[in-house]
C-alpha cells in the first residue's frame, strides 16, 4: 500500500506492506511486543480491533490454533 503521513513536521510518502495478525485478545500484547521488537520502524502502526462478528467455523479454528500447548 502507499501511505501518506505526517512525520517530524513533514508529509511523507512510503510504500508499505500491511500485515494482519489474527489472534486472541489475551495474546494481542505479546504479538504487539514481537512486532515492536522486530519492526524496522520507530513507530509501526499496531492496532487491536474488536471483532463484532465471526463465522463459527473460523472462530473454532482460531481458538484451537491459539490455545496454549498441552504440557508434555
N, C-alpha and C positions, 0 to 999 in steps of 0.2 A: 504494500500500500504506500501511498505518498502522504506524508504528514507535513502539515504547516503548523508551526507553533512558536510562541514567544520563548526565547531562551537568553537570559542575561541581557535583556533590553533590545534584542534583535529578533526579527521574524526569520525563522529558519525553515528550510525545506529539506526533507530527507526521505529516502526510500527505506521502508522498514518491513519486517516480516511480523505478522500477527500470530501469536501462539495462544491457543485456548487450552487450559488445563482443567479437566473435569475431575472433581474430587468431592469428598465430603466436607461440609463446613468445618468440622473438627480438625481437618488436615490443611485447611487453607493457609494457616500461619506457617506451617512447615514448607509448603510449596512457595509461598512468598519469600521466605528466608532463602530457599535454594536459588530462586531467580535472582534475588539481590546479590547473592554470593558469586554467581557465575555470569551475570549480565555485564556487558561492556559499558552500559550507560551508567551515569551517576544517579539518575532518577528515572528508572524504567517505569512505564505505565503498568501498574499492577492493580487490578480491580477485582473484588469479590462481588459477584452479582447473585442476588437471591433467585431461586428457582420458583416460579409461580405455578408451573405445571410441568409434569414429565410423564412420558409414556411408561406404563408399569413394567414392561419387559426391560426397557432400558434402565430404569431405576434399579431393578433387581440386579442386573448385570453390574452397574456402577457400585452398588453396595457390596456385592460379592467381591469385585475386583479391588476394593479399597479396604477390606476388612483386615484387621491385624493378622499376621501369620500365626498359625497354631504352634504352640510350643512343641519342641521335639523331644 
